[in-house]
Amino acid sequence: QVHLLESGGGLVQAGGSLRLSCAASGRTFTRSAMGWFRQAPGKEREFVATISWTGGNTNYLDSVKGRFFISRDNAKNTVYLQMNSLKPEDTAVYYCAAGLNVAGPYDSWGQGTQVTVSS
């Protein structure tokens, strides 16, 4: 498994930006697909974005396309989620996850970081 630690969450006004980071250790990070997921109160966890281990294949939830961007730095064992033009409906706990391929399953999860977007 991969140990994951998220950071960068916080409170931001609608229209603002945040960048989440996820530092990884353990199983070879460079061979792991990485993903960001989120869970809002009273809702199920949903996929937000995924990236292949090479960084060449990315996928996004339709509602975040053009606003969120996932990237990774394999030299730093870190994956990022740049979130722009944030909306109140983006409010959720954001989780980083690692898996063997972008389609899953994702078998390692971070503890989550809260993102709150005020209107």
Secondary structure as GFF3:
##gff-version 3
##sequence-region A 1 119
A	DSSP	beta_strand	2	7	.	.	.	ID=ss1
A	DSSP	beta_strand	10	13	.	.	.	ID=ss2
A	DSSP	beta_strand	18	26	.	.	.	ID=ss3
A	DSSP	three_ten_helix	29	31	.	.	.	ID=ss4
A	DSSP	beta_strand	33	39	.	.	.	ID=ss5
A	DSSP	beta_strand	46	51	.	.	.	ID=ss6
A	DSSP	beta_strand	58	60	.	.	.	ID=ss7
A	DSSP	three_ten_helix	62	64	.	.	.	ID=ss8
A	DSSP	beta_strand	68	73	.	.	.	ID=ss9
A	DSSP	beta_strand	78	83	.	.	.	ID=ss10
A	DSSP	three_ten_helix	88	90	.	.	.	ID=ss11
A	DSSP	beta_strand	92	99	.	.	.	ID=ss12
A	DSSP	beta_strand	106	109	.	.	.	ID=ss13
A	DSSP	beta_strand	113	118	.	.	.	ID=ss14
###
